Amino acid sequence: QVQLVESGGGLVQPGGSLTLSCTAPGSIFSNYAMGWFRQAPGKQRELAAVITNGGSTNYADAVKGRFTISRDNAKNTVYLQMNSLKPEDTAVYYCNAHNVYTKQSYWGQGTQGTVSS
């Protein structure tokens, strides 16, 4: 059973910042693209940001310029730095590991991020 371990969610005021972390087994991390998805109440899960094992990144339009995804290959960890947070960023954030060749995909358990005054 592959486990992706997430941390870093919490409550923050509008305009604030949160940093999410996700650690994966080394055999997964080195061969998979890593992404962060989010699911707001009553909405479908959507991609927020993704980073390939080569370091290329892609962001949803809603988070461009505010969120930054990065990976530390030595620590098998991917990060999502979220700045200038808005109430509409409130969601459960899920870490995902995806192999573009085999289509195998793994999910973390989710971490709640709440933006509220």
C-alpha positions in Angstrom: 0.0 0.0 0.0 1.6 3.2 -1.2 1.1 6.1 1.3 1.4 9.8 0.5 1.7 11.7 3.8 0.4 15.2 3.8 0.7 18.0 6.4 0.4 21.8 6.7 -3.2 22.5 6.4 -5.0 24.9 8.8 -7.0 28.1 9.3 -5.6 31.3 7.9 -7.1 34.8 7.4 -7.7 36.2 3.9 -4.4 37.4 2.4 -2.4 35.0 4.5 -0.2 32.0 3.6 -0.1 28.3 4.1 2.5 25.7 3.0 1.5 22.1 2.4 3.9 19.2 2.3 3.5 15.7 0.9 6.1 12.9 1.4 6.1 9.8 -0.8 8.1 6.6 -1.0 11.3 7.1 -2.9 10.4 4.6 -5.6 7.3 6.6 -6.3 8.6 10.1 -6.0 11.5 9.7 -8.5 9.3 8.3 -11.2 6.0 10.1 -10.8 4.7 13.6 -11.5 3.4 15.1 -8.2 0.4 17.3 -8.0 -2.0 19.0 -5.6 -5.7 18.8 -6.2 -8.4 20.5 -4.1 -12.0 19.9 -3.4 -14.3 22.6 -2.1 -17.6 21.7 -0.4 -20.2 20.8 -3.0 -17.7 20.9 -5.8 -15.6 18.5 -7.8 -12.0 17.8 -7.2 -9.8 20.0 -9.4 -6.1 20.3 -10.1 -4.4 23.2 -8.4 -0.8 22.6 -9.5 1.5 19.8 -10.8 5.3 19.3 -11.1 6.9 16.7 -13.2 9.9 14.6 -12.1 11.9 16.9 -14.4 10.7 20.0 -12.6 8.2 21.4 -15.1 5.2 23.0 -13.5 1.7 23.8 -14.4 -1.0 25.7 -12.5 -4.7 26.2 -12.6 -5.7 29.7 -13.7 -7.3 30.4 -10.3 -4.0 30.0 -8.4 -1.4 31.3 -10.9 0.8 33.9 -9.4 -0.3 33.0 -5.9 0.7 29.3 -5.5 4.1 27.8 -6.0 4.7 24.0 -6.3 8.2 22.7 -5.7 9.8 19.4 -5.0 12.8 18.3 -2.9 14.1 15.1 -4.4 16.5 14.4 -1.5 13.5 14.4 0.9 11.0 12.8 -1.5 8.7 15.7 -0.7 6.6 18.1 -2.7 5.4 21.4 -1.4 2.6 23.8 -2.2 3.3 27.4 -1.1 0.0 29.3 -1.0 0.1 33.0 -0.7 -2.5 35.8 -0.9 -5.2 33.3 0.1 -8.8 33.9 -0.6 -11.9 32.5 1.0 -12.6 30.6 -2.3 -9.3 28.7 -1.7 -11.0 26.9 1.2 -10.9 23.2 0.3 -9.5 19.8 1.2 -6.1 19.6 -0.5 -5.0 16.2 -1.8 -1.5 15.2 -2.8 -1.3 13.0 -6.0 1.4 11.0 -7.6 0.9 10.1 -11.2 2.9 8.0 -13.7 2.2 9.4 -17.1 3.3 6.1 -18.8 1.5 3.5 -16.7 -1.3 5.8 -15.6 -0.9 4.6 -12.1 -2.0 7.2 -9.6 -1.9 7.4 -5.8 -3.6 9.8 -3.4 -3.0 11.3 0.0 -5.6 11.4 2.7 -6.2 15.1 2.2 -5.6 18.1 4.4 -8.0 20.9 5.2 -7.2 24.4 4.3 -9.6 27.1 5.5 -9.4 30.8 4.6 -11.7 32.8 6.8 -11.7 36.0 8.9 
